[in-house]
Amino acid sequence: MSVGPHLLGAILVGLAAGYLSGQFGIGGGIVTTPAIRLLLDQPALIAVGTPLPVIIPTAIAGAISYARRGMVDLRTGLSVGFVGAVFSVAGAWATRPVGGRVVLLVTAAVISWTAVDMALLALGRPISHAERRARGGRTRSLAHVAVLGAVAGLYSGFLGLGGGFVVVPALVRHFGFDTKRAIGTSLVVVSILAVPGSVTHYLLGNVDIGLALALAVGVVPGALLGAHVTAVTQEKAVQVAFAVLLLVVGAVLALSEAGVL
């Protein structure tokens, strides 16, 4: 890609991705992948692979910001991340035989499903303290942590989204985390998952270095700002906003790849 004509657009996309990463713990790929495809008019697999190296500084900056506020379970984050790192390589290699258009359609479907799940969680009955404690015990179960790591890793490598949009709802629904702590812990996971996925996609020729550098200019300040906003926002508002974001992105991406937009 010739970055010149798209330089400002790429920096602004990076800023938006960083902000949403810091606010929702999703790594930013959920924004950069559709934006690279729809706004910067790049090939589908470039849109899948290029966000991953950009996610790394974004997620690290956000994770540090949450950790300073005591909103990170470091042990769970590292455990899920290192298990998922192995599976992210397999997910990345699977993009080659499947093809970019199929990957983006699957991305849209998974994003939309996650949006509905998060909306139901936000609008449903609040999880009681006793339920949170019972579910919280699952963080000590190697099987539960390994399953979450495997699923997040496959999604991260295959969809190029970092895996946070899977990890955040899973930590809230199945592990008893409050939303803000789930977001902070998710950013630790994303920081790890993005590394092997980035290397694999680069070897496959799916990473545009110039575009990645342009995106990276905006991501770190965006991530720090997003983390600050979430820290002072009510939990239910964060859940609803997260669900709306996912639903809009999933719908736009699906309609675009189906040729409607």
Salt bridges, closest charged atoms under 4 A:
ASP73 OD2 - ARG181 NH2 3.11
ASP117 OD1 - ARG173 NE 3.11
GLU131 OE2 - ARG125 NH2 3.16
GLU235 OE2 - ARG132 NH2 3.65
GLU257 OE2 - ARG37 NE 3.02
